[in-house]
Amino acid sequence: MNILFVSLGCDKNLVDTEKMLGILGKEGYQFTDREEEAHVIVVNTCCFIGDAKEESINTILELAQQKETGVCQALIVAGCLAQRYQKEILEEIPEVDGILGTSAYDGIAQVIGEVLERKKSHVSRFQDINRLPGTPAGRMVTTGGHYAFLKIAEGCDKHCTYCIIPSLRGSYRSVPMEELLEEAKALAAQGVKELILVAQETTLYGVDLYGRKELPALLQKLARIPGICWIRIQYCYPEEITDQLIQVMKEEEKICHYLDMPIQHASDSVLKRMGRRTSQKELREIIGHIRREIPDIAIRTTLISGFPGETEEDHEILMEFVDEMEFDRLGVFPYSLEEDTPAALLPDQVPEEVKEARRDAVMELQQEVAFDRAEAMVGRILEVIIEGKVSGEGVYVGRTYMDSPNVDGLIFVNGEMELMSGDFVRVRVTKAAEYDLIGEVCDESAQ
């Protein structure tokens, strides 16, 4: 019995997919990446913003055709879209046989079994949204083997006015530290060398279980695991970054000097309407403090353009802030109106073309910053993790500590030595090519 998995959306969703793959692998199922060979198709969906919702629906509709043209016997929908639109999916896409909510993905084997037995027209499995799904060992890593995401918490308590995550994923629940350490050890045993910590918010890890922020303690314990060489932290809310966390990042050699810190805007009036908990002054202080303590820190952030009520003055405030802060990495998303969120009811919704024009303006400004920062790297020697090789050429592709997979830049490495994905080498940067770097191996220190 062949199963095809399609995982959409964020890396947190990908972790859920990998755990479902692990569960089904233990049940004896085989996996395929060919639609026409799949007896069961599982789509793990996203609906965080409008584009993600559209992609999820289109993917389901496209794969539903395999029930007529292929050997597909069951189409299963999981994840955020399933949690949010269960009734609509079952009514409007009758090809869907099974559906799982976000807190019920560990029931994937039972759902597939029941669907294939055909005792019901469809099978639905939803559990308390504040339940923490089981985290069985044997997760199947799909990222190439040398890096993996470690989801340290589920849900969110922030309730930003534009965000539907609390209604889809529940309140903030930390995964017990002992479970995370066992999972990390298992990943290291599979050859994973880089752990990327993810959650809706990593910086609050432990507050619900231990009564205090325990991300620093978790990082210290993860750094002791043999085989793990890099630890990267994503989704750190600026107001929750502590001096203790900064000190651990400074002291632990395995922790990349990289922070993914979404700030969303820089105009105080917009930040207030967003329900964010920082002002521009506070953001400046936090960023300045981090950079003073860790001078080579790479800071990535995300912004929203065209939030309801954003004026041209607000946009200019954001532009000035981006120009002054010179973020190492930055992404901008036009505001997506999501039903059942407070922001959807706000007056002065911004036209789509204005949202997009403002996004383009910020990205054009950031492009100049990024190119300048890339040029400044020429001549430096950096440790690089190899991702693969350019087909037909003696050039390898890798990432520096400043680059998270799939969202940041790459470094193209020239060298005579044979390298494998997951090898670490020291590379001298010889040239900057827009967002990416070019370099050459400067010694044979592959690990």
C-alpha positions in Angstrom: 0.0 0.0 0.0 1.7 3.2 -1.2 1.1 6.5 0.5 1.9 10.0 -1.0 2.3 12.8 1.5 2.1 16.5 0.5 3.1 18.9 3.2 2.1 22.6 2.7 2.8 25.7 4.8 5.4 26.2 7.5 8.2 24.1 8.9 6.1 23.4 12.0 3.5 21.7 9.8 6.4 19.7 8.2 7.3 18.3 11.7 3.7 17.0 12.0 4.0 15.5 8.6 7.3 13.7 9.5 5.7 12.4 12.6 2.8 11.0 10.6 5.2 9.4 8.2 7.0 7.8 11.2 3.7 6.4 12.5 2.7 5.0 9.2 6.1 3.5 8.5 5.8 1.5 11.7 2.5 0.2 10.5 4.1 -1.2 7.4 3.0 1.3 4.8 5.3 2.2 1.9 5.7 5.7 0.5 5.9 7.2 -3.0 6.4 10.6 -4.5 4.5 9.6 -7.7 0.8 10.6 -7.6 -0.3 7.9 -10.0 1.2 5.2 -7.8 -0.4 6.3 -4.6 -3.2 4.2 -3.0 -3.6 6.8 -0.3 -2.9 10.5 -0.6 -2.5 12.7 2.5 -2.4 16.5 2.2 -1.2 18.4 5.4 -2.7 21.8 4.8 -2.1 25.4 5.7 -4.5 28.4 5.8 -2.5 31.0 7.7 -3.0 33.6 5.0 -5.2 33.8 1.9 -2.5 32.5 -0.5 -1.8 29.5 1.7 -5.5 28.7 1.9 -5.8 28.9 -1.9 -2.7 26.7 -2.4 -4.1 24.1 0.0 -7.5 24.0 -1.8 -6.0 23.8 -5.2 -3.7 21.0 -4.1 -6.6 19.0 -2.7 -8.6 19.5 -5.9 -5.7 18.5 -8.1 -4.9 15.4 -6.2 -8.6 14.4 -6.0 -8.4 13.7 -9.7 -6.2 10.7 -8.9 -9.3 8.9 -7.6 -10.5 8.7 -11.2 -7.2 8.5 -13.1 -4.9 6.7 -10.7 -5.0 3.9 -8.2 -5.9 6.2 -5.3 -8.4 4.7 -2.9 -8.3 7.3 -0.1 -7.8 11.1 0.0 -7.0 12.4 3.5 -6.8 16.1 4.5 -5.0 17.1 7.7 -3.7 20.3 9.3 -4.9 23.9 9.6 -7.4 24.0 6.7 -9.0 20.8 8.0 -9.3 22.3 11.4 -10.8 25.5 10.2 -13.1 24.3 7.4 -14.0 20.7 8.2 -17.7 21.1 7.2 -16.9 23.0 4.0 -14.3 20.5 2.8 -16.6 17.5 3.3 -19.5 19.3 1.6 -17.7 20.8 -1.3 -15.0 18.2 -2.1 -16.8 14.9 -1.8 -13.6 13.1 -3.0 -12.1 13.7 0.5 -12.5 10.4 2.6 -10.9 11.4 5.8 -10.1 14.5 7.7 -7.9 15.2 10.8 -7.6 18.3 13.0 -4.4 19.9 14.1 -4.3 18.2 17.5 -5.3 14.7 16.1 -2.5 14.0 13.6 -1.2 11.1 15.7 -4.4 9.3 14.8 -3.4 9.1 11.1 -3.1 5.3 11.0 -6.5 4.7 12.5 -8.1 7.2 10.1 -6.5 5.6 7.0 -7.5 2.1 8.3 -11.1 3.1 8.8 -11.3 4.8 5.4 -10.0 1.8 3.6 -12.5 -0.5 5.5 -15.2 1.7 3.9 -17.5 1.4 6.9 -18.4 5.1 6.6 -18.7 7.6 3.7 -15.9 9.6 5.4 -13.9 9.5 8.7 -13.3 12.6 10.8 -11.0 12.8 13.8 -10.8 15.9 15.9 -9.6 16.3 19.5 -9.4 19.0 22.1 -7.6 21.8 20.3 -5.4 22.3 23.5 -4.3 18.6 23.5 -0.6 18.0 22.8 -0.5 15.2 20.2 1.7 12.2 21.1 5.3 12.5 19.9 6.3 8.9 19.1 9.9 8.0 18.3 10.8 7.1 14.7 9.9 10.3 13.0 10.9 10.2 9.3 13.1 13.2 8.4 12.3 14.6 4.9 14.8 17.5 4.8 17.7 15.6 3.4 19.0 14.1 6.6 21.6 16.6 7.8 19.2 19.2 9.3 15.8 18.9 11.0 13.3 21.1 12.6 12.5 20.5 16.3 9.1 21.8 17.3 9.4 22.7 21.0 5.9 24.0 21.6 2.4 24.1 20.0 -0.2 26.9 19.9 0.0 30.6 20.9 -1.3 32.9 23.6 -0.4 36.2 22.0 -3.7 36.8 20.1 -2.4 39.3 17.6 -5.4 40.8 15.9 -4.6 39.5 12.4 -3.8 36.0 13.4 -6.0 32.8 13.4 -3.3 30.5 14.9 -4.8 30.4 18.5 -8.1 29.3 17.1 -6.5 26.6 14.9 -3.7 25.4 17.2 -4.9 26.3 20.7 -3.1 27.8 23.6 0.7 27.7 24.1 1.8 24.2 25.2 5.5 23.4 25.6 6.7 19.9 24.8 8.3 18.4 27.9 12.0 18.9 27.9 12.8 15.2 28.3 10.7 14.3 25.2 12.6 17.0 23.2 16.0 15.7 24.3 15.0 12.1 23.3 13.8 13.3 20.0 16.9 15.3 19.4 19.1 12.4 20.3 17.2 10.2 17.9 17.6 12.8 15.1 21.3 13.0 15.8 21.5 9.2 15.6 20.0 9.4 12.1 22.7 11.8 11.0 21.1 15.2 11.7 23.8 17.8 12.4 21.7 21.0 12.5 18.7 21.4 14.7 16.3 24.3 14.0 14.1 25.1 16.9 10.6 26.2 15.9 7.2 27.0 17.5 4.7 29.7 17.1 7.0 31.4 19.6 10.2 29.7 20.9 11.1 32.3 23.5 8.2 31.4 25.8 9.2 27.8 26.0 8.6 26.3 29.4 6.4 28.9 31.0 3.3 26.7 31.0 5.2 23.6 32.3 7.9 25.0 34.5 6.6 28.4 35.5 9.5 30.2 33.8 11.2 30.6 30.4 13.4 27.5 29.9 14.6 28.0 26.4 18.2 28.8 27.6 18.3 25.6 29.7 16.9 23.6 26.7 19.6 25.0 24.5 22.4 24.1 26.9 21.2 20.5 27.1 20.7 20.2 23.3 24.3 21.5 22.8 25.5 18.5 24.8 24.2 16.0 22.4 27.0 14.3 20.4 26.6 14.7 16.6 24.7 18.0 16.7 27.0 20.8 15.4 24.6 23.7 14.8 21.5 24.8 16.7 19.4 27.6 15.2 16.5 29.5 16.8 13.5 30.7 14.9 10.4 32.7 15.8 11.6 34.7 18.8 9.2 37.4 19.8 11.3 40.5 20.6 9.7 41.3 24.0 10.5 37.8 25.3 14.2 37.8 24.5 16.1 37.7 27.8 19.6 38.5 28.8 19.9 34.9 29.9 19.0 33.7 26.4 21.6 36.1 24.9 24.3 34.9 27.2 23.6 31.2 26.4 23.9 32.1 22.7 27.2 33.8 23.3 28.6 30.9 25.4 27.5 27.8 23.5 29.6 27.4 20.4 27.0 25.2 18.7 24.3 27.9 18.8 24.3 29.8 15.5 24.5 33.6 15.9 21.1 33.9 14.1 17.8 35.1 15.4 14.5 35.0 13.5 12.6 37.8 15.2 9.3 38.8 13.6 8.4 42.4 14.4 5.6 43.0 11.8 5.8 46.8 11.8 7.6 49.8 13.2 4.8 52.4 13.5 3.5 52.5 17.0 -0.1 53.1 15.9 0.0 50.1 13.6 1.7 47.9 16.2 -1.0 48.8 18.7 -3.8 47.9 16.2 -2.0 44.6 15.5 -2.1 43.8 19.2 1.7 43.6 19.3 3.5 44.1 22.6 6.4 46.3 21.6 6.8 49.9 20.5 9.4 51.2 18.0 11.5 52.5 20.8 11.5 49.1 22.5 12.4 47.4 19.2 15.3 49.7 18.7 16.5 49.0 22.3 16.2 45.2 21.9 17.9 45.1 18.5 20.7 47.4 19.7 21.2 45.4 22.8 21.4 42.1 20.9 23.9 43.5 18.4 26.1 45.0 21.1 26.2 41.6 22.9 26.6 39.5 19.8 28.2 41.7 17.1 28.1 39.1 14.4 24.4 38.2 15.0 22.3 37.7 11.8 18.8 39.0 12.5 15.9 37.9 10.2 12.5 39.6 10.5 9.1 39.6 8.9 6.8 42.6 8.2 3.2 43.1 7.2 2.4 45.8 4.6 -1.0 47.4 4.3 -2.5 46.5 7.7 -5.9 48.1 8.2 -5.5 51.8 8.9 -1.9 51.9 7.7 -1.4 55.4 6.3 1.3 56.7 4.0 3.0 58.2 7.0 3.0 54.8 8.8 4.5 53.2 5.7 7.3 55.9 5.6 8.0 55.2 9.3 8.5 51.6 8.4 10.7 52.4 5.5 12.9 54.6 7.7 13.1 51.9 10.3 14.2 49.3 7.8 16.7 51.6 6.3 18.2 52.4 9.7 18.1 48.9 11.2 19.8 47.2 8.3 18.3 43.7 9.0 20.4 40.9 7.6 17.3 39.0 6.3 13.8 40.4 5.8 10.5 39.3 4.3 7.3 41.3 3.8 3.8 39.9 3.4 0.8 42.0 2.3 -1.9 41.9 5.0 -4.3 39.1 4.5 -7.8 39.6 5.8 -8.8 36.5 7.7 -12.4 36.0 8.8 -13.0 35.6 12.6 -10.0 37.8 13.5 -10.4 41.3 15.1 -8.4 42.9 12.3 -11.0 41.8 9.8 -13.5 44.2 11.5 -11.2 47.2 11.6 -12.1 50.2 9.5 -9.9 51.6 6.7 -8.9 48.4 5.0 -6.1 49.1 2.6 -6.6 48.3 -1.2 -4.7 45.2 -2.5 -2.7 47.2 -5.0 -1.5 49.6 -2.2 -0.6 46.7 0.1 1.5 45.2 -2.7 3.1 48.4 -3.8 4.2 49.1 -0.2 5.5 45.5 0.1 7.5 46.0 -3.1 8.9 49.4 -1.8 10.2 47.8 1.4 11.7 44.8 -0.4 13.4 47.1 -2.9 14.9 49.1 0.0 15.9 45.9 1.8 17.5 44.6 -1.4 20.1 47.4 -1.3 20.8 46.6 2.4 21.1 42.9 1.6 23.5 43.4 -1.4 25.7 45.8 0.7 25.9 43.2 3.5 26.7 40.5 1.1 29.5 42.6 -0.4 30.9 43.2 3.1 31.3 39.4 3.6 33.9 39.2 0.8 37.3 38.1 2.2 35.8 36.5 5.4 36.3 32.9 6.2 33.0 31.2 7.3 32.0 27.7 8.3 29.6 26.3 5.8 27.3 23.3 5.8 27.1 21.6 2.4 23.6 21.1 1.0 24.5 19.4 -2.3 26.3 19.8 -5.6 25.4 21.8 -8.7 24.6 19.2 -11.4 27.3 18.8 -14.0 29.7 21.3 -12.3 32.4 21.1 -9.6 30.5 23.5 -7.5 28.8 22.8 -4.1 25.9 24.6 -2.6 25.9 25.4 1.1 24.7 27.6 3.9 26.5 29.8 6.5 25.3 30.4 10.0 23.4 33.4 8.7 21.2 31.3 6.5 18.2 29.1 7.5 17.1 26.5 4.9 14.6 27.6 2.2 14.2 31.2 3.4 17.6 32.7 3.3 20.6 32.8 0.9 23.1 30.2 -0.2 26.9 30.1 -0.7 28.3 28.4 -3.8 31.6 26.7 -3.0 34.4 25.9 -5.4 36.7 23.1 -4.3 38.6 20.1 -5.5 37.8 17.9 -2.6 34.8 15.5 -2.6 32.1 16.7 -0.2 28.8 15.2 0.9 25.6 16.9 2.1 26.0 17.6 5.8 29.8 18.1 5.6 31.1 21.3 7.3 34.0 23.1 5.6 35.7 26.4 6.0 35.1 28.7 3.0 36.7 32.0 2.1 34.1 34.3 0.5 35.5 35.5 -2.9 32.4 37.2 -4.4 28.9 38.4 -3.6 26.1 37.7 -6.1 23.0 39.6 -4.9 21.6 37.6 -2.0 24.0 34.7 -2.4 27.8 34.4 -1.8 30.5 32.6 -3.8 33.6 31.1 -2.1 36.3 28.5 -2.2 37.3 25.9 0.3 40.3 27.2 2.3 41.3 24.0 4.1 40.2 20.4 4.2 38.4 20.5 7.5 35.3 18.7 6.5 33.5 17.0 9.4 
